[in-house]
């Protein structure tokens, strides 16, 4: 996933792959996670290439 695609995927109802347009795929998962992380004052980002794969969420201690 590119940085641009990652930004798009954080928007509600956005599906990056037409293959995932079937029933049960509404494009909300990452948008919900991103909103929760933001509400907690954190940051959601793509994991650095070569270190890990996936998405990292950082939420400060309270």
Secondary structure by P-SEA (a helix, b strand, c coil): ccaaaaaaaaccccccccccccccccccaaaaaaaaaaaaccccccccccccccbbbbbbcc
